[in-house]
Amino acid sequence: MQTAIRNFLLAAGFLAVAIFYYWMNWSAELPILGGDHAVYLLTADHMSPFSDRGYGVTRAAMSYSYFPPLYPLILGITGGTSAHVEIAHAVTVTFLIIALAWYFVWARHEIQSSYQAFFLTVVFALLPTTFFQSFGILSENLYLSLTLIAIWLLTKPDAPLSRLYAASVVIGLAVITRTIGVALVVAFAIHLFLYRRDQWARLVFVSLLPFISWNVLKSLLGYTGGYLWILTRVLETTPLYELLLKKLVHESHGLWVGWITSIDHTPTLMALIVGSAIGIICLAGTVHRAYRRKFDGIYLILYFVVLLLWPSSPDARRFLYPVLPILLLHGLDLTSYLMQRFSPIKSAIYGYTYLFIITLITFPAAGLIFHRLAMSADDENKEYANSLYWYSGQDLNRARLKIKAYKKLTLSWQRISEVVPEGECVYNVDPTWLMLYANIPSYSTPQASTKDQFFKAAKDCRYFYVASYTRPPYQLFYPSDYIMGEGKIVFIDRMAGLAGDPVLGMLVEMPRSEKDK
């Protein structure tokens, strides 16, 4: 009877979390401007049998897609294209729910307590980073679910061969979800070597086969972009020793900031101090798990090595997200292990204390998020409810302004399709976002230090979209200094209602060259 009641309560709690996230994310809008959301949707359009977006646009977008194909392929097959963003949100949230389910199963196996495992799962499910990540059309939740399934399959060192092959397939799928999945492959190879498992070479090959196949196909299709290509470009301008030194210092700080803001996106002093202490416990737990030859401990060490050598600081919170639940369990596991050895009190008490402390330091951030959620029910705030800015920013007036500017910018991009002739393209500082809304091929605005250099490089498109919205390394309204006076302004959109009606964006048409006339 007690078991039935326990299972009912756990199922009801899990269902409540699932309903909350589906309800929050059922939206036909993207929650934030900038980032990889547009690339994933355009890639899904390219791979989908249901999309009616022109091949010229999706082919142009693929030159900016550095990502493995599994996530956008799933979006495309399920209809989660740019025409049905709500389906893309639902699919992405489904991967989060799958990840939470496998996290609970694995945690219960490790700590031998259904209640602690559920408490831990709910803590992760309601962290600010999990809440914010759920809004995005991003691959992290798929990668996290595959990672947790692989870890669960490899919990027993004497797992049967069939289970090892299942793990190798899952790991192979993870690698074609996110490139950092190669850390899973290396950890898998080390795991097989340490436990001297038969057919280890074949198992590792199976885990690498999807990655090899994708890279061969990508080469045949002419998709030149990729993370190795980016790293090569960086090494061309930065000496290796200087790059490594900067990364070890800069990225370590970035990862620490990412950890703290995962717990509290507007960190209090308590979050900084106690969160740092929890982080040390979690890292010590990871080292302890690796020392005990646990697959997940080995994997996390390799994962952090990759992050320390990768330009991840601006997105450190996002890159930490796929290993955050594993880190939290490592901290809980170490706490329970030490208490079993050195304390006469039952270790479960210390486990609940550990979880309660994490809950306590995340409470201010969770309170702010749910307060904003309650505010969004008011009529004057309903239009902001589906935006990440509404929940993540401290200044509500600034959040409202960002959301309004984003919506006006999308309308401005949509106007481009009405005035740019078929067969033409547009230069923009963020071409994938322009393509998403304008449905016109777009390319990155050439960078140049002089006007002559600029026009020598800018020979593919006659149209330029110049805006107050920009991305590094571009300056605001680039390249207006070069093209104003040389071309014709097709239209200007302004932020009406603000002092001076500042310019939001404008489309500029350059005259045809002699050879094009």
Secondary structure, 3 states (H helix, E strand, C coil): CHHHHHHHHHHHHHHHHHHHHHHHHCCCCCCCCCCCHHHHHHHHHHHCCCCCCCHHHHHHHHCCCCCCCHHHHHHHHHCCCCCCHHHHHHHHHHHHHHHHHHHHHHHHHHHCCHHHHHHHHHHHHCCHHHHHHHCCCCCHHHHHHHHHHHHHHCCCCCCCHHHHHHHHHHHHHHHCCCHHHHHHHHHHHHHHHHCCCCCHHHHHHHHHHHHHHHHHHHHHHCCCCCHHHHHHHHHHHCCHHHHHHHHHHHHHHHHHHHHHHHHCCCCCHHHHHHHHHHHHHHHHHHHHHHHCCCHHHHHHHHHHHHHHCCCCHHHHHHHHHHHHHHHHHHHHHHHHHHHHHHCCCCHHHHHHHHHHHHHHHHHHHHHHHHHHHHHCCCHHHHHHCCCHHHHHCCCHHHHHHHHHHHHHHHHHHHHHHHHCCCCCCEEECCHHHHHHHHCCCEEECCCCCCHHHHHHHCCCCCEEEEECCCCCCCCCCCCHHHHECCEEEEEEEECCCCCCCCEEEEEEECCCCHHHC
